[in-house]
Amino acid sequence: MTLQTSQPLTSDSLGALSRQMLVILDFGSQYSELIARRIRETQVYSEVISYRTSAEQLRQLNPKGIILSGGPSSVYDKGAPKCDPEIWQLGIPILGVCYGMQLMVQQLGGEVARAERAEYGKASLLINDPTDLLTNVEDGSTMWMSHGDSCHKLPEGFEILAHTENTPCAAIAHHSKKLYGVQFHPEVVHSIGGQALIRNFVYHICDCEPTWTTAAFVEESIREIRAKVGDKRVLLALSGGVDSSTLAFLLHKAIGDQLTCMFIDQGFMRKYEPERLLKLFQEQFHIPVEYVNARDRFLNQLAGVTDPEEKRRRIGHEFIQVFEEESRRLGPFDYLAQGTLYPDVIESADTNVDPQTGERVAVKIKSHHNVGGLP
């Protein structure tokens, strides 16, 4: 969910939920948001933030734990993304995943180098120490590997918790400082026992309680929306899909008639689907919808075009044009609301981490018009 305005918002996006939360420092992995999801599945709130977040900013956020994501870089490369080294002194439990583990090792005085044999795919985790992080993770569990570097020397005070046939340091820990690292990706479904490991970190190491629920999220979101919007007007681009429909219900519950939903019929829906959408919203849910018939405009834009990415680009461009025209007709509005999922953000990413700006990062899969596309 996003609320956009021509002026910067100064909201505390974490709200009351930040009283018990974990943060993921994002180094460009396409799995960063999946880590956040896995944590939320433990009923603890999590947020993905930039790896450039300073130790002081983290201290102010006061998370119960920090996770360093994977990433496409090598820690020894020139310009490789690095976190603030002061985070190791915060006294907050930290779990490094893949690149995040290698960065932890390097910044704390260990050595990371090119592995003699890269490891990609499934590997059996052989456990040296079944306590703490690896409690209830079975010896020999399958874990998902994706790395070409490895830790050749651990920093002082660290010990090896587990290894694989090709990776001597597959899981490491400095128990007294609550610093942990895993060379594999516990967040992916291929890692059997990965969620048990995440629960161990969340509950036993970070000492979190499972209090973040759907009901708590809805209640907090409504409070946050009301605090942001006040008595201003909000325009929502409604597609009829799960994302924008859920946001429409949430916004309507929070601000009522201050919300205007606009549905642009681009001609690509199933037969009678636009009619069913309008009936559902207006008659059953009592949410007014502004209907815009733009079928001919969109179909004309795609005449003779066969490349899928070019089609997405043209659809996104035409959507913006129609949306701007209609918003001027219906406006003025103070906020634009978009329903956007993490997968849309991941798939629309253009490049890897930019070491100069720290901006995100993952490789583009396909474009989504609802990620950075609307004015």
N, C-alpha and C positions, 0 to 999 in steps of 0.2 A: 504494500500500500504506500502510495506517495501523495503528498499534498504539496503542490508547487505554487509559487507566487512570484511576482516580479521583484519582491523584496526578500532578503534572506530571512529565514525563520530562525528564531532563537530558542526553539523548544528543547527541552531535555527529552530526547527521543527514547530514552530508556525508562523515564518516569519512575514510578514506584517499584517497577519490576527490577530496577538496577540494584535494589537492596540485597538481592541474592541472585547473582548472575555470573556467567563465565564469558570471557571475550576471546575471539579467535583473531590473531594477527595474521592478515592475509598477505602471503608472499607470491600469489599468482596461481595457486592451484585451482583447478576446476572442481576440486572436492571441498573447497573451503566452506561453502554454504551447506554441503552435505554434513560436515562436522557439526555445524550449528544445528542442523536438523536432528542429528543423533543425540545431541545434548538435550534438545527440547523434548525428545522422546522419553527422556528420564524425568520429565516434568520440572526441569530447571531452565530458566531463561538464558539465552545466549545471543551474542551479537558479533557479526563479522566487522572488523574495523581495519584501518590501514596499518601496515607494518611500521609506518613512520610515526605512529602515535608515541609520544614521549613517555618516559617513566613517570614524570610528574602528572601528566594527563591520566595515566593509568591509576596512579595513586588517588586522584580525585574521583575516578569512576569507582574505585574500591571493589573490583570484582573478587569473587571467591577463588577464581583460578584463571589462568591464561593458557591458551593453546596456540602454538606456533604452527601454521599450516605448512604443507608441502609447497613445492614450487618448481618451475622449469630450470632455474639457474643452478650453477655450482658455486658454493660459498667462497671458493678461492679465485673465482673469475673477477676481473676488474669491473667495478660497477655493480657487483652482485648486491641485491637488496639486503640490508642489515637492520636489525632493530636497535633501539637505544640500549647500549650495554648496561645502563643503570637498572634495567628491569630485573637483573639477577639479584639485586640488592633489596628488592621490595619486600621480600619475605612472603610472597604470594606463590602458591603452588603453580608450577609451569610444566606443561607437557609439550615436547617438540615432536612433530610428526614428519618423518622423512627429511626434507630440507630443513625443517624446523629443528630436528634433532642434530643435524650436522652443524647448523649455525650455533646451537647451544654449545656443542663440543668445541668448535673453533674459538668462539668468543671467551670461553672459560679456560683456554690454554691447551686444549687437546689438538689433535691433528686429523685433518680430513683430506683425502686424496682420491684420485681415480681408482675405482675398484679393479682388481685383476680380472674379474668377470662380472659384467653387469647382470642385474637380477630383475627380470620382468615376469610378472605372472604369479602363479600360486607357489608357495613354499611352506614347508613344515616348520613350525616354530618349536624349537627344542628348549625347554625351560630349565634354567639353572636355579632360579629362586622363585618358587610359586607363591610367595607372599605379596602383600601390598598391591602393586599395580596389576599383578597377574593372578590374583586370587580368583579361583573358579574358572580360569582359562586352562583348558586341558593341554597337557604335554602332547606335542605333535599336531596341534591345531593348524589348519590351513590359514595362512595369512597372505595378503596381496602385496607383492613387492613391485616397485617401479623406481629403480635407482641405478645410476652408473657410478656413483661415488660411495665411499664408505669411510667409517671412522677407524683410523689406524692407531690412534692413541687417545685414551680417555683423559679428561682433566682430573686433577687430584680430587680424591674423595668419591669418585664415581665407581660403580661396579656394574658388571654385566648381569642382567636378569635373564636374558634368553639369547639364543643364536639360531642360525639356520645352517644348512650344509655349506653355503657360500658366503654367509655374512656372520663373522664372529660376534659383532655387536648389534644384534637385532633389537634388543631392548636394554636400556641402561637406567641407572638411578643414582642420585645423591640423596639418600633417605633423609638425612637430618635437615637438608635445605629444601626438601620436597621438589626436587628437579628431576624430571623424567623424560626419556626419549624413546621413540620407537622408529625403526627404519621402515616399517611396513605401514599400511593404511588401514587402521582398525575401523574406519568409518564406512568402508565399502562392503557390500553384501557378500563379496567373495571371502572376506576375512571372518572365518568361523571363530567365534569367541571375541570378535572385535567389540561388540556392544557390551559384553561383560567387562572388558578392559575399560571402556569409557565409563561405565557405571562405577567401577572401582575408583577411577580418578574423580568423578563428580561427587560421589557420596562419601567415600572413605578417606580420600586424600584432601579434597576441597571442603569436606564437611557440609555439603549442601543438603537441603531437605526438598522432597518432591512436591513443591507447592505451586508450581506454574502450570495452570490448567487452562483449558479453552475458556471456561467461564471467567477466570481471572484475566485472561487476555482481552476478552470482549469488554469487560468492565473497565479495565485500564485504558483501552483504546477509545472508548466513548468519552472518558474524562479528558484524555489527551486531545481528541478532536474538538471538544467543546472549548477547551482552554485555548487552542490555536485559532479557531475560527471565530469565536465570539458571536457577533451578530452579522458577520459578513456572509457573502454568497459564494457557493461552491458549484462548479460545473464538473460533472462526471461523464467521461466517455464510456458509454455502456455498450458492450458487444453481445451480451446475453450469455457469455461463458461464465465459468465458475469464478474466475478472479474478479471481474468487474461487477458481477451480480452480488457476490458476497460483500464487496466494498459498498455497493449501493444500499444493501440492507443495513450495514453498519452505520454508514453516514446518515441514512434516513432516521435511524433510531436515535442518533446523537443530535442532529440539527433540524430534522423535519423539513419544513417547506423552504428552508434556506438552500436546499439541494435541488439542482436541476440536472436530470439525466438526459443525455443526448444519445440516441441510437441512430447510427448511420448505416443504412441498408445499402451495401455495396454490391449486392447481387450474387454473392457467393454462398449464401446459406441454403439449407434444404428447403424444399417446397413447403410453403405455409409456415416456416419457422419464424419469420419476422412477426407474422400475425399472432402466433402463439405466444411469443415473447411479450408483445404489447399487452395482450389479454392477461397474461400471468401477472405482470407488474402492476397494471392499472386497475384490474378488477379484483385480483386475489390479494395482492400485497398493498394496494392503494398507494403506489408510488408513481407519480406522473412521469411520463416519458415523452420527450420531444423527438418525433420521428422524422428522419431526413431520407428521402428516396434519392440516392445517388447512383443507382445501378448503371445507367447509361455512361456516366462519367468514368467509372472504374473499368467497365468492359472495353470502352474505347482506348483507355490507357494500355490495356494488355493485348490489343489487336496485333497479331503477328509476332509476339514475344514468346520465346520458348525457354530461355534460361531461367531457372528457378530463383536465383539470387536477384536477377534483374526484375523479375515479377514482384518479389518482395520489396525491392527498392521503389518501384513505381507505385505499388499499393500504398506503401508508407507515405510517399510524397503526396499522393492524391488525398489520402486520409487527412494529412495536415492541412492541405488547401481547403477541403470541405469543412473541416473542423473550425478553422480560423474564420471562414466566412459566416458560418452559422453561430459561432460564439459571439461575433460582433452583432449579429441580428438579435440574439437573445440577451446579451449582456447589458451592462458590464458585470464582470465577475471578479472576485478577489482571489479565488483559489481554483486551481485545476486539480482534480483527483484522478489518479490512474490506478487500476488494479494490475500489479506486476509481480510475478513470482520470481524467486531466485533462479530457477532454470532459464527464464527469459534473459536475465542479466548475464548468466554464465555463457549461454549460447551466442549472445550478441557481442561479447567482448572482442576487440579488434586485435590486440597485441599482448605480448607478455608484459611483465612488470617493467615500467620505464624507470631505470635507475636515477634519472635526472629529476623526475617529477614525483615518483612513487605512485603514480596512478596505475590502475588496474589494467589489465594483466593477462588474463587467460586467452587462449587462441580462439578466434571466431569459429563457431560451428554453423550458425545461420543467423540472419538478422531478424529482429522482432520490432514491429513498428511501435510497440508500447514501451520500448526502452530507449529513452533519450530522443524519441521521435517527435513528441508533441511539443508545441511552443511553450 
